[in-house]
């Protein structure tokens, strides 16, 4: 009798677990992405706006600063924000002669499509290509800067294309592991932990100890997996969105300047 009950319990638990996996896998995009929270806020007339899409698919980007600055900062935005909103953090670098650029993921801002992992990679790669083909930047003069979920496309780009440097702000091991800590789904979107070892350029990390969205421990764990040269900047009491202010905006920007100027020209060619 007890064995029969236990078997029934295990079957129920197993069915619930399988159902949870199916639901989690099928709904992963709606769980990860929240473009509805940042759809407005700018138009095609916004300063620096450019459509870099191909084959009739609009890929909205914004590029500010000199046409060909001393370096290009390619910013990969976080969740619940668009490309224009994310440039507030690094926009002041334009006055120092840097070109700063960002692109909306599919379904975000004015970009066509619906958000998914591959679409994020595609749009970021398109901006990278555009900076090289249209603005004339060499790959080693492009510094990729990813914030939050944007560290996924940033790591993927730096792992597969030559770049001068990689900046990761509030990064994670993989998207599901932010919540589950370990892999439990058949898919593992934005697997930074698997790709960071393929990044051969210098890497700069920022992470706040009080981050309530991306656990500080995940940033440290990803740092340990990264190759040298690398540097980790801990912001004591910094939360997810306020760590530049807690650190001090001037100091934050100076760290980026110093890092950008130290990068380029020495990266191993792929």
N, C-alpha and C positions, 0 to 999 in steps of 0.2 A: 504493500500500500504506500509506504513512504517512498520507495523507489519510483513508483508510478507518479507520485506527486512531484518528486524532484525532476523527473524527466519532463513533465509538463511545464514546470517552472523554467527549466533550461530552454525548452522549445520557445516559450513565450519571450524570454530574454533575448534569445537568438534572433527571433523574428523582429523584435523591436530594434535590435542593433542593426540588422540588415536594412530595415525600413529607414532608420535614421541615416545610414550611409547613403541610401538611394536619394532621400530627400536632400541631404547635405550636398551631395554631388550635383544634383539637378538644380539646386538653388544657389550654387556657390557664387555666381556672378551678381545676383541680387543682394547677396549678403556682403560681398566685398566692395561693390561700387555703389556710390550714391550721387550720381550726376544731377539729380533733381534739386539738390541743395545749392547748386552753384550755376544754374543755367544762364542767368542774366548777368548784368553788370557791365557789359561792354558791347560794342557793335563793330562792324567792319571799318568804321571811321576812327576807331580807337588808335591812338598813336602806336605805330610799329606793327599794326595788324597786316598779315599776309596769308593768303591761301596757298599752301604748298602741296595741295593734293594733286593726284594724278588720275587719269581715266575717269574724270567726272566726279570723283569722290572728294568732298571738301575736307581738308585737314587744316584746321585753324591754328595759326602760330602767331606769336608776337615777338618781334626782334627790335631791341632798342640799343642805343649807344652808337658808337662809330660803325660805319659800314664794314670796316675791317679793323677791329680793335686789336689791342696787344694780345689778348686771348679771348676766346669765346666761352662763356659760361652757359652750358646747356642745362637748364633747370627742368627736372621731372617733378611735376606737382603732386601734392598729396590728395587724399580723398576729400570729398565735400568742398573742393575749391577748384577754380579753373586756372588757366595759364596766366591770366592777368593778375589774379589775386596772389599767386605764388611769387611773382616778381618783386613784391614789396620787400622781401627779405634781402634780395641782392641787387635791387634796382639802383642803389646809390653807387654801385661799382661802375656804372656808365660814365659818371663824372671823372673817374680815374682812367678812362680810356679802354675799358672792357666792353665788349659786345655781349649783351645778355639776351638769351632767347628761351622760349618755352613753347610747348605745343599742347593743345587739348587732346586728351584721350578720346576715343570714339564715344559719342553720346554726351560728352562734356562740352560746355560752352557752345561754340558754333561748329564743332566738328561733326561730320555725318556718322551714322552708324549707332550701334549699341555697344556698351562697354564690355570688353572681355580681355583676357590676358594677352592673347596674340595681337589684338588690335592696339593695345598699349605699346607693345614692342614695335609694331609696324609704324605707328605715328612718330615715335621717338627716333627710330632709324631714319625716317623720312626727313626729319629736321636735321639730323646729323649729316645726311647726304646733301641737303640743301645748303647748309653752312659751308660745305666743301665745294660743291659745284657752282653755287651762285655767289657766295661771298668770298670764296677763295681761301678759306682757312685750311691749314694743313691739319691732319688728324692729331698730331702731337700738341697743337695749340688749342684743342677743344678740351675743356674741363667739364666733366659730367657731374651734376649736382642733383641727387635725389633726396626728396623729403618724404618720410612716412611710407605710404604705399608706393610712392615714386621711387623708392630705393630698389624695387623689383625691376622696373624697366632700366634703371640706371646701371645696376649690376649686370643685367643681361647684355646691355650695349657694350659696357667696358670689357665683358668677358668674350665678346665675339667680334669686336671691331677695335682698331687701334685708337687710343685716346691718350691725352697727356696726363690726366689725373682723374680721380674719382672721389667725390665727396658724398658721404652717407650721413644723413641727419635723421635720427630716430629710426634706425633700421630694424629689421626683424629677420628671423631665420627662414621662415616661409609664411605665407598669409594665414593658413589654417593654424599653424603652431603658435600664433599670437594668442589663440584661445586654448587650443588643446595641448600645447607644450610638446607633444609628440605627434607623429603622423598616424592618423586613424582613417583618413579617406583614401580611396583609390587614386585620387589625383592630389597633387601638391602644388598649387599655383604659386608663382613667384618664388621658386626654390633658391633663395639667396645662398643658403648654406652649401648647396651643391655647386654653385657657379663662382663663388668668391675666390676659390682656389685657382680659377682660370684667369683672374684679373692680374695682369702683369705690370700695371702702372702703379704709382704711389696712391695710397688711399688715406683719406682723412675722415675720421668719425667724430660726430657730435651726438651726445645723448644725455638727457637729463635724468637724474636719479629718482625723480618723482613722476616720471612719465606714466600716466594712467591709461594710455592707449597702446603704445609699444613698450613692453617691459624692458627696463634698463638691462636686465640680465641677458636678453636676446641680443642686444647691441654688443655687449661684451663678448658673448659667445661667438658672434659673427667675426668680431675683431680677431679673436684667437685663430680663426680659420683662414684669415687673410694672409697673403704673402707680405714680406717686407719689400719696400719701405712702407710703413704704416704708422699712424698716430691716432690715439684715442683721446678726445677731450671730454672729460666728465663735467657736467654742469650741476653742481650741488643744488638740490631743491628745484631744479628745472622740470617743468611739466612738458607735455607734448607740444603745445603751441606757443609757449612763452619762454622757451629756453634761451632764445637770442636776447630777449629783454633781461632775463635773470642774469645771464652772462655779461650783458652790456653790449648793445648793438655795435658800438665802435670796435670793441675787442673782437666780436664775432666777425665783422667784416674784415678786420685786419688779419685774422687767422686765414680767411679765404684768400685775401690778397697774397699773403706770404706763401701759402700753399701753391696758388696758381703760378706765381713767379718762379717757384722751385721746380715746377713740372715742365716737361716737354723736351724733346730732342734726345732723350736717353732711353725711351721706352724700347723694349725688345720688339722687333718687328715680327708680326705674325705671318 
